[in-house]
């Protein structure tokens, strides 16, 4: 049996799980740490929750991993696109908002990069087996 693909030392389900958990914790911290208790501070949590759930499900349901990781890549793409909108509002955004958007971009881009490399590795392994 071939070794499972890893990126940054993590399997893709673990990468999605840890990235999602980081965003959930970041959003909760931003909500309570902002002093304003604004629901928009929870946006990282709202984006991290589906990534976290997809990572956990993918780890527990290996037969569905392919589909679940594709869904995680869509979530990661939305994170990067949503996070990138901060560049149009840099002058008017708070430091916390800027940091939250950058964290969204980093987690999303890392997840997407790992996913793309994982899908490529799977395709190459399939082709080599044929």
Secondary structure, 3 states (H helix, E strand, C coil): CCCCCEECCEEHHHHHHHHHHHHHHHHHHHHHHCCCCCHHHHHHHHHHHHHHHHHHHHHHCHHHHHHHHHHHHHHHHHHHHHHHHHHHCCCCCCHHHHHHHHHHHHHHHHHHHHHHHHHHHHHHHHHHHC
